């Protein structure tokens, strides 16, 4: 009994993993905390605004940004 890496035995699982990774990368938004840690203030505030459905200049968005930075 030999293990062959050239058959179809690995094709389907690899396809599922790659598809799952791509779907997660598209659906999951970037973390405001991670963006703030990398000095991307505008992007972090934009994500907070998108999550809360508020303007970037809204006091709640600014307060949340100040809490995480």
C-alpha positions, 0 to 999 in steps of 0.5 A: 500500500503506497500513498500517492500525492498525485491522486484525487485524494488531496484535491477535494480537501485542499479545495474546501480549505482554500474556498473556506479561507477566501470566503472568510477573508471576504466576509469578515471585516478588518479589526478596528483594534488591529488597524489602530495598532498599525496607526491606521486611524482613518480605516479603524474609524471607518470600520467602527462607523460601518459596524455602528452605522454612524458617521466618522465624525459621530461622537460615539465613533470617536469615543469607541476609537479612543477606547481601543487606541 
